[in-house]
Amino acid sequence: MKNQTLFLFLFFIVTGIHSQSTDKFRMETSVATLVLNDKDKILITSKEENGAKIGLRVNELWGITLVNKHNLRQERTLDEISAFRTETSPKKLRFYAKDLYLDDISTTVNAEFTIEAKNDAFLFSGNMSFSAGEWIIKSLDYPRLSKMEVGKENTKIYWPDGLGRLFNGPSEFGSKRSLNTPSHWGTMPWFSLNAEDYGVYIGVHDTLQHTTNITMTQIDGTNDYISSINTNIYDAAYTTPEFVVKPYKGTWHQAAKYYRSWYDENFKIASSPDWVINDTGWLLAILKQQNGNVMWPYRDIDKLCDIAEKFNLTTIGLFGWAIGGHDYLYPNYLPDPLMGGEKELKDAIKRAQDRGIKIILYANGKLIDTSTDYYRYRGMETMMFGNDKKPRMDFYVKHNNKSPVIFCWACTGSEYWRTTMHDLALQANSLGADGILYDQLGILPPELCFSPNHDHNPGHGDSKYRLQMIKEIRKDLKTRNSSFIIMTEGSNTSVLQEIDYTHGIGAGYAPELNGFPDLYRYTFPEYITTQRNPNPMLTKTDANFALLYGLKHEVETRYTADVKYLVNGKTPDADSYWDVNSPPDINKMKSLTMEESAKYMHSLINFENKHGNFLKRGKFISDEGITIIGKDVIARGFTNGDEMGVVVWNKNETQNRSYEISTTGYKYVSSHEPSESIVNNNLKLKPNSVRLIVFKKK
């Protein structure tokens, strides 16, 4: 539908002390000033010379899209303001709009948008209500930042995709990126631009964890950016959360602390059992694949325990453990007679636990196999519908020689789906497992669901109900078994409050270009997660990376060739995975034998256990207060009480490296390596090796 033009009169009304001029406006934070000039442009500028500059145009500050609630494909965009007037004050700006006229649509509207200086930041908020018959608000673009200038070529962009990404300027960032929060690709609803010793924080402070899209676009040929925040509404009335623009002085750590401070005022992070905190990592084992190939019958869980012990891992995740195998027949998770039946599964779990190994059972929190009776008879009340009134579909091509399984997405706004997931946790507990993993709940964005059969209004996201579901399950299961845990694959701030342990996935969970695990780990140092390693072994690089950032280790066995590698030591070749679409990294598997990998892992984990006061129970502080000089050498710190442990890693795989390290407010105590209990800190680091340096407060 062709966009229509909105003609309105906007009244710019301000509360507070009346200023001397009616065509100027100014308010301040400790480090920045917001000015409205007589050309109706708003400029936010750091007080520091050559600091950050953010421009906004009053007539482009917001845009509203209306939608016909009876025909969701019929839309009107309201984003052109024909007239306005202003009054000024040092306290607060309030924009009022009334009596909107849109060609053939006459509406009664009350809309208010506010900008104020609060909590040492500039906060944008507002509320709207429409009375227009069949028309409702589809979405809001607000605020629109028409130009952001933070530094020149040295601008760094801290982007919460996965654990985090760090882009050094536009050439790495690209032309445009979006944070669809809360999701695995938008784990936190904020980002930061930083240059030298100042930066700008852009964020959404929403206690409802509503679905929001934050977009940043490079202005062609410059180092400047445009940013906007889009919120889906699908209602006749809406009150916005606080959208925050905060210039700050210092490093990116200040932005992370600012968000965490707000988060702590509204939420509480889950407190994990001691066994999770002290866990060394897990062996992820797919017992039966989607194509029906059984690789580990239940009796062979004993062999998996042998392998886990060889790598020094203390948890095993059982995937594909049910009758359908992995990614088939969901949500029917029934013990498989072909693999030994229910009694053999329970007995094998008990034997693993007697050896000190925890067992986690897999379930998918979002997928319904369309070939199941569950889909046929319960689909209408559980599945997610798009605005075209059709089910949201998905499929996974796991094997080249088997047709993909077709799934629809379930909506956690369905009470029956939440009950189904709760029943799976009760079953896992009855089988003797130590926890359950709900896949995709921490990954997929809260897609809008238009089903009329759910607890939410049509067009709303399901993030509220994801958390509700996890919270109800976790509370009930912990009354039955206090050490039982709830896991997800991936994380974001909407599920973080009720998750004990996370299976890592995406940016920052493994060494990669632009990966910056510090962002999420520093903001939420209590967060416990595995690294991501889809291989039946770990290289020294991947193992050292996990140690540096406080990630639990992972080894995965997914295919028949993986089993042969782990049990018989047979190194695979390309033909070993001819029929699968996501094979392990064969080059990594050829770089060292399984025995060599296991030996290094065992030694490294013993080292982590020995220094668990830092590496397991310490607080991750990234590089804050730590200065290190040395080629190929990086350092990350953990504090515990009045001590700090700093992990130093020589990433070079062939050459020794020297370094100089200093810490703010701490004095040197001792140095330690996995191969030796105490070493001389002046010794060069061997290739691809780690060292723990202990400091104490002065």
N, C-alpha and C positions, 0 to 999 in steps of 0.2 A: 504494500500500500504506500502510495506516494506520501512523503512527510508533509504535514500541514504546518503553517506558521502560526505561532502564538502571538497575539497582540495583547499586551497587558500593561497596566500601570503599576510600577514597583515603587513602594514607599520605603525609603531607607531611613529607619527610625532608630535612635540610639538612646539608651538609658544612661544615667550617671551625670557627672558634672558637665555642664554645657561649656564648650570651648569658645574661644574668642572669634574663631573663624568658622563659617558655614561651608567652606569649600576645602577644608583640610582636616585630616584625622590622623592621630598618632597614638599608639600604645606600645608598651615595651615588655620584654622579659629581661633577665639579667644579661643576656648576651646578644639580643637582637631587637630590632625596631620594626613595627608594621606601620606603614604610611599609606594613606589614601590621598592621591593628588587630585587636582581639579580637572583632570582628564579621565576621571573614574577608573584609574588603574591603582591596584594595590601592590606595594612592593615591600617584601620582608627582607631585611638586610642585617647581616651580622654587624655588630658594633665594631668589631675588629677590622682594621683596614685590609682591603682585598679579601674579605670574607665571603660567605655565601650570600647569594641573591636569589630570591624567588619572586616571580611576577605573577599576578592574577589580574584578570579583567573583570570588572563588575558585571558586565553584560554577558559574560561567558562563564560565570562562576558555577552555574549548575545547568542541568538539562533534565527534563522530566519526560518519560514516555508513558502514554496511556495505552490501554489495551481494552478491547471489547470483551467482556467476560463471557459472552455467548459465542464469540468467534475470536479465538486467541491469535489468529493470524491478522486481524485487523488492528492496526496501531496508529497512533498519532504522536509525533515528537514535538515537544514544547521546549524550544531552546533559543528563541530570539526575543529580546526585550526591546520594546519600542520607546519607552520613556521611563524615567526615574528621577527622583530627587533625593538629596542627602541632607542629613544633619549630623553633626560631629560631636564626639565625646571621648575622653581618654579611657573610658571603662569598657564599653561593649558595643558591638554593632549588631543591630537587628534589622533584617530585611523582611518586610511584610508584602505579600501579594494577595489581592482580592479580585473577584469578578473577572475571571479569565474567559475570553471568548475565542472559540476556535471554529471558524466557519459555521458549520451546521450544528456544533455542540455548544450549548450554553451550560455553564457549570457554576456551582457555588463552591468556592474554595477558600480555605484558610491555610496559608503557608507562611512559615516563619523560618528564616535561616539566620544563624548567629555566629559571629566570630568574637572570641574573647581571649584575653591573656589569663591563663590559669595554669597552675602547677609548672610554672616557668616554661610554658609552651603556648602556642596559638591553637585554640581548639575551635573546630568548626562543627556545629550541630544544627538541628532543626526539626520541624515536624510539619506534616501536611495532612489535610483531609479534603476529599473530593465528594461532592454530591452531584453525580452526573448520570444518573440512571444506569445504563448498561456499561458505563466506562469506569475503569479502576486504574490505579497506578501500577504499571508494570515494573518500572525501574527508575532509579535516580542516579544521575551523574553528579557527584558533589563530594568534595570540591574539585574543580579543575585548576591545576597549576599550569599556567601557560608557558612558564619558562623557569627552569632551575639551573643555576650556575654555581657549581661548587668546585673551585680550583680550575685548573686547565688540563694539561695532559696527564697530571698525576692524580686525577680523581679516581678513588676506589669505590666500588659499589658492592655493598654487603647484602646478599640476596638470599632469603630463607627458602631455598628449594632443597628438600631433603634436610640433611644436617646443615647445609649451607654452601653457598658459592661466593667466590670473591673474584670480581672482574676489575682489571686494571684499565679503566677507561673505555671509551666507546668501541674501540677496535675489538675488544674481547666481549663486551656486553652485547653487541649487535644492535640492530635498528629498533627492536621492540621486544619486551618481555612482559608477562603477566603473572601475578600471584593469584591463583584461584583458591581462596582460603575458605574454610580450613581443609587442607588436603595434604597429601604427600608432596605435591609440587608447590604448595604454599603452606609450609608448616607453621609459620607465624605470620600475623597480619601486619607486618611492618618491614621496611627496608631502610638502609642508611647509605648516604653518600658522604665520603670523608676525604679530606685533602689536608695534608700536613697535620696541624693540631686543631682542626675544627671540622664540623660536619653538620648534616641535616638529617633528622629522623622524620620519616613519614609513616604514620601508622593508623590503625583502626582499633579503638578501645571499645569493644562490644561485649558486654556481659552475657548476651544471648548467643554469642558465637555464630551469628548469622552468616550466610554465605555472601562473600564479597569478592569482587575482582579488582585488584590494584594493578594498574598498567603504567609502565614507564616507556616512553618513546624518545629516541634520540632525534634532535633537531638536525636535519641534514647538513653535513659539512661543518658541524660545530662540536664542542664538547658539552653542550647544554642539552637539557631534557624537558619533555612535557610529561606530566603525570596526571592521572585521574583515577577516581575511585567510583566504581559502579556497584550499586546494590540492587538486587532483585527484590521486589516487594509483593506484587500481585495482591493488592488489598486497596480498600478505599481510604485508609488512613495509615500513617506511618510516622514513628518518631525515630530519628536517626541516633545512632551511637555517637560517641565523640571521635571525630576525625582529627588527627593531631599532626601539626607541622612544628617541629622543634629544632631550631638551630642550636647547636651545642658546641662547647669548647672541649677538646680532647680527642681521644681515639674512639674507635667503634665500640669499645667496651662501655662507654657512657650511654650509648643508644640501647645496648642490651640491658643495662641496669635499669634504664628508665622504663622499658617495657616490663621487665620482671617486677619492678616495684608496683606497677599498676596491676599486674597479674596476681600478685600476692594479696592485694586488697580485695580481690574478688573470688579467687580460687585457691585450692590447696592441692599440691602435688601428692600423688599416691605414695604411701609408705610401703616399700617392698619388704617381704620377709628376709631374714638374715641369710637364708640359703641362696636367695637370688643375688644379694649384694656380694656374697663370697663365691658365687658360681664362677667357673673358669671359662665357660662357653659351652657350645653344644655341637653335637653331631646330628645334622639334619638328614633323616633317612626316609626316602620314598620307598615304601614296602612293595607297593603294586602300582604300576603305571596306568595311565589312561587307556592304553591299548590292551589291558588285561595281563600284561607281563608281570608275574610275581618274582621279585628279586630277593625278598627277605620274608619267608614265612615266619609266623610268630615264634616258633622255636628258635629261629636264628637271631632273635633279639639278644640272645646270649653272645653271639658273635659280634653284634654291634657294640655290646658292652666291652668286649675285648678291644675293639678298635678305638672306642672312646677312651679307654684307659691308656692305650698306647700313645694317644695324642694328649693325654692328661685333661680331657674334657669331662665335665661332671654332669652333663644333661644330654638327653637324646630327645629330639623332636620326631615323632612318628607321623609322617605324611602318607597319604595313600594307604591308610591302615584299614579302611572299611571296604565293604563288598564291591563298591564301584571303582576302587582304586583312586588315583589322584586326578581331580577335575572331571568327575563323571558321577552321575546319579545324585548330585547334591539336592536337597539336604538330608538324604538318606544315609546316615552313617551307622551301618550295622556291622558287627564283627563278621568276618568272612570265613565260612566253612573251608574254602579252598586254602586259606592260609593257616587253618588250625582251629577255628571256632573261638567262641567267647571264653571258654575256660582256659584254653591255652594262652590266649592273650593276657588274661588276668594273671595267670601263673608266671608268664614271662615278665610282666611288669613288676611283680613282686620280687622275682629273682634279681632284676636290675636294681631295685631299691635296696635289697639286702647287700648289694655290692657298693652302695653309696651313690648310685646314679639316679637322677630324677628323670621322670618321663612326662613329656607334654604331648597331648593329642591334638591333631589338626581339625579345624572346621572352617568353612568359608562363611563369613558373615553377610555376604551380599548376593550370592549366586543361587539360582534355581535352575536345575537341568530341565529343559522343556520336554524331555522324554519320560519324565516321572509322573506317577499318579499325583504326587504332591502338586506339581504344576497344574495338572488337569483339574483337580478338585479344590485346591487352595490358592491357586494362582491369582484369581481375581481379587482376593482380599489381602494378598501379600506383595504382589509385584508392583514395580514402579512404572508409572505412566508418564509419557511426554505430553507436551501441550497439543500434540496431534491425536491424543487419546489412544496412542499405540504403546505397547510395552517397550521399555528400554532393553535392548538386546545386546548380547556379547557372545564371543566364542573364542576358543583357544586351540590353535593348531599345534599340538604337541609332537605329533609323529607325521612324517611325510606319507606314510602308507595307510593312514586311517583318516576317515572323514572327521572334521572337527565336531566337537560337542557344542550344541547351541544352548546358551543360557539366557535367561532374563534376569534383570536386577531386582532384588527384593528391596523393600523400603522398611527401614527400622521404625517408621511411623505406623506400621501395621502391628497391632497388638498381638495378632496370631504369630507373626514372624518373630517377635521378641520372645514369645513363649516357646517357639521352636528352638531358638538359640539357647534359651535357659535350660530346656530339656537336655540339650546336648552337653551342657556343663555338668548337669546332674549325672548323666550317663558316664562322662569321663571320670567323675569322682567315684562312681560305683565300680568302674573297672579298675580303680586303684591308681589312676594317673595323678600326677602332682599339679597339673594345670591344663588349660585348654588355650589354644591359639585361634583367634577369629581373624581369618585372613581378610584383607581389603578394607576393614573398618578404619584403619589408620591411613589408607592410601587414597581411595577414591574421594573426589570432592562431593559435598552434599548436594547432589543433583536435585533440581527442582522436580517435585512429583505432583502430578495433577490428578491422582486418584481421588475420588470422592469417598473412598471406603476407609481412609486412614485417620489417625488422630490429628493430623495437621490440616490446615486449609489447603485446597488445591493451589498449586503454584509455589508452595513453600518447600524449603529444604528439610532434610531429615537429621541434621547434625544434632539438634536438641535430643532427638530420640535415640541416636547412637549412644550418646553419653548416658541417657536414662537407662537404656538396656544394659550397658556394661556395668553401670552402678548397681542396678538391681541384682544382676547375676553375681557380681563380686561380693556384695553384702551377704547374700544368701549362702553362697558357697563357703565363705569364710566363717560363718556360724557353724557350718558342718565340719569344716577342715581349715583351721586357721592358716596353714601353710600352703593351701591351694592358691594358684595364681591365675590371672587372666593376662593373656598376651595378645598383641596384634602384630601384623607385619606393617612396618612403617608407623610414623607418628605424626601428630599435629597437636596444636594446643587445645582442640576441642575434646580429645580423648585422653590427653595426658593425665588428667586428674584421677582416672580409675584404672590405669594400666600398670601392672607390676613389672613387666619385662617386655622388650620389643625385639622383634626380628628385623634387623636393619635392611633397608633397600633404598637405592637411589644415590643422589649426590652426597659425597662426603663419607660414605660408609666403606669406601675403598679408595686407594690412591688414584687420582685422576686429575686432569687439567681443570683448573678453576675450583676444584673441590675445597671447601673450607669448613671442616667439621666443627671448628671452634664456635661457630655462630650459635648453633642450637645447644651444644654441650656447655658453653659458658653461660648462656641464658638459663639453662636448666641443668645444673651440674648433678642433680639427683637422678636424672634420667639414665636408666639402665638399658643398654641395647647391645645386641651382637653387631659385629661387622657384617659385611655381605661378601661371601666368598663361594660362588657356585661351582667349586672344584672339590674333588675328593682328597685334597691335601692343601697345605698352606706354604707359600714361598716365605723366605725370610723377610722379604720386603713387606708382604701383606701382614705377617705376624707382628713385625716391628711397628708398622703403622697403627695397628689396633692397640698395642701397648702404649704408644705415644699419646693417644687420645682417650684412653680409658674405655675402649670398646671390648666386649667379650668376644672370644675367638669363635670361629665357625669353620666346620668342614661339612661338605654336602656330598651325599651319595644318592644319585637320581636315576642312573641307568645301569644296564647290565655290565657295560665296560667299566663303570666305576666300581662295581662289586668285584670284578676280576682284579682290578688294580689294588683294592684294599685287602682282599683276601689272599690273592696269589702273587701280588707284586708285579702284575703284568702291565707294562706301560702301553697305553692305547695309541693307535694311529688314527688318521682321518677316517678310515673305513669303519672304525669301531663305532662311530656315531652317525652312520650314513642315513639312518631313518629318523633322526630327531632334529628339532629346529633350534634348540638352545643348548648346544653341547658345552662341556667344560672347556677351559683354555688348555689345549693340548700342549702348547709350548711351555706353559708353566709346569705341567705334569712331567714334561721331559727334562726340565731344568734340574730336578733332583728326584731321587727315588722316594717312594712312600716312607721307607724306613728313615731316610735322612730328614724328611720333613717332620715325621713324628718325633724323632730324637731332638730336633731343635725346638719344636713346640713344647715338648715335655720339659726341657730345661728352662725355656722362657717362662712358662706358667709356674714352675717352681719358684722362679725369681719373683714373679708377681705375687705369689702367695706369701713369700718371705717378707716382702715389703708391702703387704696388703693395707697397712695403715695409711699409705699414700695411694697406691694403685687400685685399691678396691674400696676403701672406706674414706679416702681423702676427697676434698672438694676440687674439682677441675677448675683451674684459673687461666687456662690458655697461656698466653705469653705476657700477661699483665704483670708489670714490675720485674720482668726478666729481660736482660739484654744479652744477646749472644752474637759473637763475631766469628765467622769461620765459613769457608766455602763448603757447600753441600751439607752443612750441619744446621739442624733446627732443634728447638727445645720447647717443651710444654711443662707446666707446673701443676702440682697438687698440694693443697695445704691440709694440715691436720693439727689443730691446736696451735702451738707457737712454732711449729716446724713446717718446712716446705720441702717437698721432694720434686726435683726437676729431672725429667727424662730428656736426655740428649741423644740424638740419633744422627749418625753419619749415613746419609742416603747413598753415598757413592759405593758402588758394588765392587770396585777393584782397588781403590787407593785409601791409605790411611789419611786421616784429617785431624788437624789441630784446631783449637778453638779457644776463645776467651769468653767467660761468662760472669755476669754480675747480677745481683738481685737488690732491689730497693728495700732497705730495712732489715735485711737478714745477713748473717755471717756464715761462712762455710764450716761444715762439720766433717763430712766424709763422702767418699765416692764408692760405688758398687757396680759390678757387672755380673751377668748371669754365670759366667765361667769362673769368677772369683768373688769371694765375699767382700773384700775391700781392695781397691786399686788406688794408684796414685792419680790424682785428678789432672796432673800435668802430662800424663801419657796421651799420645795420640789415639784417637778412636780408630779401631780396625774397620775395614770395609763393611758396610751394611750391618753395623753393630749399634747397640744401645748401652747407655750408662745412666745410672741414677745417682744424682748428686743431692745430698741432704744439707739443708740450711736450717738455721735456728734464728728466731727473732733476736735482734740486738737488745 
